[in-house]
Structure formats: C-alpha cells, structure tokens
Amino acid sequence: MRAGAAVLGVLAALLAAGCGTGGIVKSGDQAQGKQLFQAKCGGCHTLDAAGTHGTVGPNLDDAFASDRKQGYKQVTIQQVVRQQISLASGKMPAHLVTGADADSVSAFVAASAGVPGQGGGGAAATSGKDIFSANCGSCHTLADAGTSGTTGPNLDQLEPALATVQHQVINGGSIMPAFKGRLTDAQIKAVATYVSSSAGKK
C-alpha cells in the first residue's frame, strides 16, 4: 500500500510539473468550464457541482475526494484533469475539449470535484432541455441543446420518435446507462418529449 501511495505521489508530482501539456495549467474560466463540462463530459461522469450523473466514466467526486483529504493542492488536481483530457483513453473520446476550453474544464473540475455541498441541481431539473444537457449531451449531438457528443447517435440525424427515446432512456443499451431509478418518471417523459420534438429541427 505504501509503495502504491509513493507511486501516486510521484505521478502527481510529474503531472503538476506539466509533463505532456506544455507547462503547469493555472488558468481557465470556471463558469465556462462548468457549461462545457455539462455539454461534453456530464453524460459519462458524475460531478455534483455540475448536476451530472454519468456512469460510463469515473465518478469525479469520488475520484478526487480522497486526494483532497491527502492534501493535494487544487493546481495539482487541475493538472491531473488537464492531462487526462489531453491523453484521453479507453471509452473517453479524444479532443472533446482543447486549448483554453480544456483549461476551463480542468479548472472547474479541480475547484469542485470532491468538495462537499457543491450540488449543481441536475437531479432536480425538470426542463427536458436541462435534463438532456446534464445527462446526455456529452454523448449525443443535438443542435437545439448546443451539444456535439459523438459517443452515441447523432439525434438530429436519427430524429427518434417519442416512444423510442423514452424506451432508450429507461432501459439504456450498448454503453448508454439506463436512467430508470436515476431520473424520475416525469423527468424521463420531459427529456424524451424534448428530444423527439427538437431533433432535426435546426
């Protein structure tokens, strides 16, 4: 265990030194980062401050809570996040955000992940568009919502019917998680109605 902790410490030190990103990342607009996170990342990651509940990728609150308890500084966490964005692997698509946008997302995550009381209200959202942005937009393209995810189908091209969307949201499929039990029946109906009525309309 001690050896593992030592390796983690060395890794964090290397990341904090800016290896692979051209230097230490200290800038970034957190407000913009939140919007970008919700649109590009929230469908895959849980982050209380963004109100997102994705389960495809790591729960970022859980991932960084222990790091904060161990005393890692915010700038170190930001560098770790920025590095992961740059070196996307596994199911995480490459180039989701780049440059200043990636700096902003990493700044937002570093400031909020694993911090108690950062609830973003996503679970309580009632607008179909808000529910979609918080839970689906990072995986799906939908012009009306301003999202451009490519992990799942392009909904503007697909133009799915209400019953199709509702079934998919409830049951999931492939890498898409099932939202039954995570969203209320009213939220599922709202997001399905929103998608079916707005897809392909812009």
Summary of the structure (lengths in Angstrom):
residues: 202
radius of gyration: 17.5
end to end distance: 54.0
largest distance: 56.4
contacts: 651
relative contact order: 0.15
helix: 53%
strand: 6%
